[in-house]
Amino acid sequence: MQNTGVSCHPAVMLSFSSKESILKLVDKLKEIDNKLTSRLEEEYVILYPHVVKLLKKNRIWPLGAITL
């Protein structure tokens, strides 16, 4: 990987990701640059009232979330 001096921090929304897809992502990041796996930011959806409303409207629900 060429060093261009630009920092990179990958992130993944775990709330909508299966364990299998997360493992595939980690493998892909290792292929790009092994250091990326240590910088991976894990994010979860926070179930604020307006977020719950949008999720229900769009008929999707997270596998895991932060509840209030």
Phi and psi restraints in degrees (range 20) as a CNS / XPLOR table:
assign (resid 1 and name C) (resid 2 and name N)
       (resid 2 and name CA) (resid 2 and name C) 1.0 -79.0 20.0 2
assign (resid 2 and name N) (resid 2 and name CA)
       (resid 2 and name C) (resid 3 and name N) 1.0 133.5 20.0 2
assign (resid 2 and name C) (resid 3 and name N)
       (resid 3 and name CA) (resid 3 and name C) 1.0 -88.0 20.0 2
assign (resid 3 and name N) (resid 3 and name CA)
       (resid 3 and name C) (resid 4 and name N) 1.0 111.8 20.0 2
assign (resid 3 and name C) (resid 4 and name N)
       (resid 4 and name CA) (resid 4 and name C) 1.0 -104.2 20.0 2
assign (resid 4 and name N) (resid 4 and name CA)
       (resid 4 and name C) (resid 5 and name N) 1.0 2.0 20.0 2
assign (resid 4 and name C) (resid 5 and name N)
       (resid 5 and name CA) (resid 5 and name C) 1.0 81.7 20.0 2
assign (resid 5 and name N) (resid 5 and name CA)
       (resid 5 and name C) (resid 6 and name N) 1.0 10.3 20.0 2
assign (resid 5 and name C) (resid 6 and name N)
       (resid 6 and name CA) (resid 6 and name C) 1.0 -104.1 20.0 2
assign (resid 6 and name N) (resid 6 and name CA)
       (resid 6 and name C) (resid 7 and name N) 1.0 126.5 20.0 2
assign (resid 6 and name C) (resid 7 and name N)
       (resid 7 and name CA) (resid 7 and name C) 1.0 -77.7 20.0 2
assign (resid 7 and name N) (resid 7 and name CA)
       (resid 7 and name C) (resid 8 and name N) 1.0 154.1 20.0 2
assign (resid 7 and name C) (resid 8 and name N)
       (resid 8 and name CA) (resid 8 and name C) 1.0 -142.4 20.0 2
assign (resid 8 and name N) (resid 8 and name CA)
       (resid 8 and name C) (resid 9 and name N) 1.0 131.2 20.0 2
assign (resid 8 and name C) (resid 9 and name N)
       (resid 9 and name CA) (resid 9 and name C) 1.0 -132.9 20.0 2
assign (resid 9 and name N) (resid 9 and name CA)
       (resid 9 and name C) (resid 10 and name N) 1.0 100.4 20.0 2
assign (resid 9 and name C) (resid 10 and name N)
       (resid 10 and name CA) (resid 10 and name C) 1.0 -68.6 20.0 2
assign (resid 10 and name N) (resid 10 and name CA)
       (resid 10 and name C) (resid 11 and name N) 1.0 150.6 20.0 2
assign (resid 10 and name C) (resid 11 and name N)
       (resid 11 and name CA) (resid 11 and name C) 1.0 -135.9 20.0 2
assign (resid 11 and name N) (resid 11 and name CA)
       (resid 11 and name C) (resid 12 and name N) 1.0 151.2 20.0 2
assign (resid 11 and name C) (resid 12 and name N)
       (resid 12 and name CA) (resid 12 and name C) 1.0 -137.4 20.0 2
assign (resid 12 and name N) (resid 12 and name CA)
       (resid 12 and name C) (resid 13 and name N) 1.0 135.7 20.0 2
assign (resid 12 and name C) (resid 13 and name N)
       (resid 13 and name CA) (resid 13 and name C) 1.0 -87.0 20.0 2
assign (resid 13 and name N) (resid 13 and name CA)
       (resid 13 and name C) (resid 14 and name N) 1.0 95.7 20.0 2
assign (resid 13 and name C) (resid 14 and name N)
       (resid 14 and name CA) (resid 14 and name C) 1.0 -65.1 20.0 2
assign (resid 14 and name N) (resid 14 and name CA)
       (resid 14 and name C) (resid 15 and name N) 1.0 -24.4 20.0 2
assign (resid 14 and name C) (resid 15 and name N)
       (resid 15 and name CA) (resid 15 and name C) 1.0 -58.6 20.0 2
assign (resid 15 and name N) (resid 15 and name CA)
       (resid 15 and name C) (resid 16 and name N) 1.0 -27.2 20.0 2
assign (resid 15 and name C) (resid 16 and name N)
       (resid 16 and name CA) (resid 16 and name C) 1.0 -119.6 20.0 2
assign (resid 16 and name N) (resid 16 and name CA)
       (resid 16 and name C) (resid 17 and name N) 1.0 19.1 20.0 2
assign (resid 16 and name C) (resid 17 and name N)
       (resid 17 and name CA) (resid 17 and name C) 1.0 -119.4 20.0 2
assign (resid 17 and name N) (resid 17 and name CA)
       (resid 17 and name C) (resid 18 and name N) 1.0 135.3 20.0 2
assign (resid 17 and name C) (resid 18 and name N)
       (resid 18 and name CA) (resid 18 and name C) 1.0 -77.4 20.0 2
assign (resid 18 and name N) (resid 18 and name CA)
       (resid 18 and name C) (resid 19 and name N) 1.0 161.1 20.0 2
assign (resid 18 and name C) (resid 19 and name N)
       (resid 19 and name CA) (resid 19 and name C) 1.0 -59.8 20.0 2
assign (resid 19 and name N) (resid 19 and name CA)
       (resid 19 and name C) (resid 20 and name N) 1.0 -38.7 20.0 2
assign (resid 19 and name C) (resid 20 and name N)
       (resid 20 and name CA) (resid 20 and name C) 1.0 -62.2 20.0 2
assign (resid 20 and name N) (resid 20 and name CA)
       (resid 20 and name C) (resid 21 and name N) 1.0 -44.6 20.0 2
assign (resid 20 and name C) (resid 21 and name N)
       (resid 21 and name CA) (resid 21 and name C) 1.0 -68.8 20.0 2
assign (resid 21 and name N) (resid 21 and name CA)
       (resid 21 and name C) (resid 22 and name N) 1.0 -32.9 20.0 2
assign (resid 21 and name C) (resid 22 and name N)
       (resid 22 and name CA) (resid 22 and name C) 1.0 -66.2 20.0 2
assign (resid 22 and name N) (resid 22 and name CA)
       (resid 22 and name C) (resid 23 and name N) 1.0 -43.0 20.0 2
assign (resid 22 and name C) (resid 23 and name N)
       (resid 23 and name CA) (resid 23 and name C) 1.0 -62.3 20.0 2
assign (resid 23 and name N) (resid 23 and name CA)
       (resid 23 and name C) (resid 24 and name N) 1.0 -39.4 20.0 2
assign (resid 23 and name C) (resid 24 and name N)
       (resid 24 and name CA) (resid 24 and name C) 1.0 -63.9 20.0 2
assign (resid 24 and name N) (resid 24 and name CA)
       (resid 24 and name C) (resid 25 and name N) 1.0 -40.0 20.0 2
assign (resid 24 and name C) (resid 25 and name N)
       (resid 25 and name CA) (resid 25 and name C) 1.0 -62.1 20.0 2
assign (resid 25 and name N) (resid 25 and name CA)
       (resid 25 and name C) (resid 26 and name N) 1.0 -46.3 20.0 2
assign (resid 25 and name C) (resid 26 and name N)
       (resid 26 and name CA) (resid 26 and name C) 1.0 -60.4 20.0 2
assign (resid 26 and name N) (resid 26 and name CA)
       (resid 26 and name C) (resid 27 and name N) 1.0 -43.0 20.0 2
assign (resid 26 and name C) (resid 27 and name N)
       (resid 27 and name CA) (resid 27 and name C) 1.0 -61.0 20.0 2
assign (resid 27 and name N) (resid 27 and name CA)
       (resid 27 and name C) (resid 28 and name N) 1.0 -42.3 20.0 2
assign (resid 27 and name C) (resid 28 and name N)
       (resid 28 and name CA) (resid 28 and name C) 1.0 -65.3 20.0 2
assign (resid 28 and name N) (resid 28 and name CA)
       (resid 28 and name C) (resid 29 and name N) 1.0 -40.4 20.0 2
assign (resid 28 and name C) (resid 29 and name N)
       (resid 29 and name CA) (resid 29 and name C) 1.0 -63.2 20.0 2
assign (resid 29 and name N) (resid 29 and name CA)
       (resid 29 and name C) (resid 30 and name N) 1.0 -38.7 20.0 2
assign (resid 29 and name C) (resid 30 and name N)
       (resid 30 and name CA) (resid 30 and name C) 1.0 -61.8 20.0 2
assign (resid 30 and name N) (resid 30 and name CA)
       (resid 30 and name C) (resid 31 and name N) 1.0 -37.9 20.0 2
assign (resid 30 and name C) (resid 31 and name N)
       (resid 31 and name CA) (resid 31 and name C) 1.0 -62.7 20.0 2
assign (resid 31 and name N) (resid 31 and name CA)
       (resid 31 and name C) (resid 32 and name N) 1.0 -37.4 20.0 2
assign (resid 31 and name C) (resid 32 and name N)
       (resid 32 and name CA) (resid 32 and name C) 1.0 -74.8 20.0 2
assign (resid 32 and name N) (resid 32 and name CA)
       (resid 32 and name C) (resid 33 and name N) 1.0 -53.5 20.0 2
assign (resid 32 and name C) (resid 33 and name N)
       (resid 33 and name CA) (resid 33 and name C) 1.0 -166.9 20.0 2
assign (resid 33 and name N) (resid 33 and name CA)
       (resid 33 and name C) (resid 34 and name N) 1.0 119.9 20.0 2
assign (resid 33 and name C) (resid 34 and name N)
       (resid 34 and name CA) (resid 34 and name C) 1.0 -56.2 20.0 2
assign (resid 34 and name N) (resid 34 and name CA)
       (resid 34 and name C) (resid 35 and name N) 1.0 -28.5 20.0 2
assign (resid 34 and name C) (resid 35 and name N)
       (resid 35 and name CA) (resid 35 and name C) 1.0 -66.7 20.0 2
assign (resid 35 and name N) (resid 35 and name CA)
       (resid 35 and name C) (resid 36 and name N) 1.0 -23.6 20.0 2
assign (resid 35 and name C) (resid 36 and name N)
       (resid 36 and name CA) (resid 36 and name C) 1.0 -63.2 20.0 2
assign (resid 36 and name N) (resid 36 and name CA)
       (resid 36 and name C) (resid 37 and name N) 1.0 -31.4 20.0 2
assign (resid 36 and name C) (resid 37 and name N)
       (resid 37 and name CA) (resid 37 and name C) 1.0 -65.5 20.0 2
assign (resid 37 and name N) (resid 37 and name CA)
       (resid 37 and name C) (resid 38 and name N) 1.0 -32.9 20.0 2
assign (resid 37 and name C) (resid 38 and name N)
       (resid 38 and name CA) (resid 38 and name C) 1.0 -77.0 20.0 2
assign (resid 38 and name N) (resid 38 and name CA)
       (resid 38 and name C) (resid 39 and name N) 1.0 -15.5 20.0 2
assign (resid 38 and name C) (resid 39 and name N)
       (resid 39 and name CA) (resid 39 and name C) 1.0 -99.6 20.0 2
assign (resid 39 and name N) (resid 39 and name CA)
       (resid 39 and name C) (resid 40 and name N) 1.0 0.1 20.0 2
assign (resid 39 and name C) (resid 40 and name N)
       (resid 40 and name CA) (resid 40 and name C) 1.0 -63.8 20.0 2
assign (resid 40 and name N) (resid 40 and name CA)
       (resid 40 and name C) (resid 41 and name N) 1.0 121.3 20.0 2
assign (resid 40 and name C) (resid 41 and name N)
       (resid 41 and name CA) (resid 41 and name C) 1.0 -93.4 20.0 2
assign (resid 41 and name N) (resid 41 and name CA)
       (resid 41 and name C) (resid 42 and name N) 1.0 122.8 20.0 2
assign (resid 41 and name C) (resid 42 and name N)
       (resid 42 and name CA) (resid 42 and name C) 1.0 -95.9 20.0 2
assign (resid 42 and name N) (resid 42 and name CA)
       (resid 42 and name C) (resid 43 and name N) 1.0 125.3 20.0 2
assign (resid 42 and name C) (resid 43 and name N)
       (resid 43 and name CA) (resid 43 and name C) 1.0 -122.6 20.0 2
assign (resid 43 and name N) (resid 43 and name CA)
       (resid 43 and name C) (resid 44 and name N) 1.0 147.5 20.0 2
assign (resid 43 and name C) (resid 44 and name N)
       (resid 44 and name CA) (resid 44 and name C) 1.0 -126.6 20.0 2
assign (resid 44 and name N) (resid 44 and name CA)
       (resid 44 and name C) (resid 45 and name N) 1.0 146.7 20.0 2
assign (resid 44 and name C) (resid 45 and name N)
       (resid 45 and name CA) (resid 45 and name C) 1.0 -72.7 20.0 2
assign (resid 45 and name N) (resid 45 and name CA)
       (resid 45 and name C) (resid 46 and name N) 1.0 141.1 20.0 2
assign (resid 45 and name C) (resid 46 and name N)
       (resid 46 and name CA) (resid 46 and name C) 1.0 -102.1 20.0 2
assign (resid 46 and name N) (resid 46 and name CA)
       (resid 46 and name C) (resid 47 and name N) 1.0 126.3 20.0 2
assign (resid 46 and name C) (resid 47 and name N)
       (resid 47 and name CA) (resid 47 and name C) 1.0 -84.3 20.0 2
assign (resid 47 and name N) (resid 47 and name CA)
       (resid 47 and name C) (resid 48 and name N) 1.0 67.1 20.0 2
assign (resid 47 and name C) (resid 48 and name N)
       (resid 48 and name CA) (resid 48 and name C) 1.0 -68.9 20.0 2
assign (resid 48 and name N) (resid 48 and name CA)
       (resid 48 and name C) (resid 49 and name N) 1.0 154.8 20.0 2
assign (resid 48 and name C) (resid 49 and name N)
       (resid 49 and name CA) (resid 49 and name C) 1.0 -52.0 20.0 2
assign (resid 49 and name N) (resid 49 and name CA)
       (resid 49 and name C) (resid 50 and name N) 1.0 -42.6 20.0 2
assign (resid 49 and name C) (resid 50 and name N)
       (resid 50 and name CA) (resid 50 and name C) 1.0 -68.9 20.0 2
assign (resid 50 and name N) (resid 50 and name CA)
       (resid 50 and name C) (resid 51 and name N) 1.0 -29.7 20.0 2
assign (resid 50 and name C) (resid 51 and name N)
       (resid 51 and name CA) (resid 51 and name C) 1.0 -71.1 20.0 2
assign (resid 51 and name N) (resid 51 and name CA)
       (resid 51 and name C) (resid 52 and name N) 1.0 -43.4 20.0 2
assign (resid 51 and name C) (resid 52 and name N)
       (resid 52 and name CA) (resid 52 and name C) 1.0 -57.9 20.0 2
assign (resid 52 and name N) (resid 52 and name CA)
       (resid 52 and name C) (resid 53 and name N) 1.0 -43.3 20.0 2
assign (resid 52 and name C) (resid 53 and name N)
       (resid 53 and name CA) (resid 53 and name C) 1.0 -60.3 20.0 2
assign (resid 53 and name N) (resid 53 and name CA)
       (resid 53 and name C) (resid 54 and name N) 1.0 -45.4 20.0 2
assign (resid 53 and name C) (resid 54 and name N)
       (resid 54 and name CA) (resid 54 and name C) 1.0 -65.9 20.0 2
assign (resid 54 and name N) (resid 54 and name CA)
       (resid 54 and name C) (resid 55 and name N) 1.0 -41.2 20.0 2
assign (resid 54 and name C) (resid 55 and name N)
       (resid 55 and name CA) (resid 55 and name C) 1.0 -62.7 20.0 2
assign (resid 55 and name N) (resid 55 and name CA)
       (resid 55 and name C) (resid 56 and name N) 1.0 -45.4 20.0 2
assign (resid 55 and name C) (resid 56 and name N)
       (resid 56 and name CA) (resid 56 and name C) 1.0 -63.7 20.0 2
assign (resid 56 and name N) (resid 56 and name CA)
       (resid 56 and name C) (resid 57 and name N) 1.0 -42.4 20.0 2
assign (resid 56 and name C) (resid 57 and name N)
       (resid 57 and name CA) (resid 57 and name C) 1.0 -58.5 20.0 2
assign (resid 57 and name N) (resid 57 and name CA)
       (resid 57 and name C) (resid 58 and name N) 1.0 -39.4 20.0 2
assign (resid 57 and name C) (resid 58 and name N)
       (resid 58 and name CA) (resid 58 and name C) 1.0 -93.3 20.0 2
assign (resid 58 and name N) (resid 58 and name CA)
       (resid 58 and name C) (resid 59 and name N) 1.0 5.4 20.0 2
assign (resid 58 and name C) (resid 59 and name N)
       (resid 59 and name CA) (resid 59 and name C) 1.0 54.6 20.0 2
assign (resid 59 and name N) (resid 59 and name CA)
       (resid 59 and name C) (resid 60 and name N) 1.0 44.1 20.0 2
assign (resid 59 and name C) (resid 60 and name N)
       (resid 60 and name CA) (resid 60 and name C) 1.0 -127.4 20.0 2
assign (resid 60 and name N) (resid 60 and name CA)
       (resid 60 and name C) (resid 61 and name N) 1.0 151.7 20.0 2
assign (resid 60 and name C) (resid 61 and name N)
       (resid 61 and name CA) (resid 61 and name C) 1.0 -144.7 20.0 2
assign (resid 61 and name N) (resid 61 and name CA)
       (resid 61 and name C) (resid 62 and name N) 1.0 137.7 20.0 2
assign (resid 61 and name C) (resid 62 and name N)
       (resid 62 and name CA) (resid 62 and name C) 1.0 -70.6 20.0 2
assign (resid 62 and name N) (resid 62 and name CA)
       (resid 62 and name C) (resid 63 and name N) 1.0 152.2 20.0 2
assign (resid 62 and name C) (resid 63 and name N)
       (resid 63 and name CA) (resid 63 and name C) 1.0 -73.4 20.0 2
assign (resid 63 and name N) (resid 63 and name CA)
       (resid 63 and name C) (resid 64 and name N) 1.0 -28.3 20.0 2
assign (resid 63 and name C) (resid 64 and name N)
       (resid 64 and name CA) (resid 64 and name C) 1.0 -153.0 20.0 2
assign (resid 64 and name N) (resid 64 and name CA)
       (resid 64 and name C) (resid 65 and name N) 1.0 147.4 20.0 2
assign (resid 64 and name C) (resid 65 and name N)
       (resid 65 and name CA) (resid 65 and name C) 1.0 -158.2 20.0 2
assign (resid 65 and name N) (resid 65 and name CA)
       (resid 65 and name C) (resid 66 and name N) 1.0 167.7 20.0 2
assign (resid 65 and name C) (resid 66 and name N)
       (resid 66 and name CA) (resid 66 and name C) 1.0 -99.2 20.0 2
assign (resid 66 and name N) (resid 66 and name CA)
       (resid 66 and name C) (resid 67 and name N) 1.0 121.2 20.0 2
assign (resid 66 and name C) (resid 67 and name N)
       (resid 67 and name CA) (resid 67 and name C) 1.0 -99.0 20.0 2
assign (resid 67 and name N) (resid 67 and name CA)
       (resid 67 and name C) (resid 68 and name N) 1.0 154.6 20.0 2
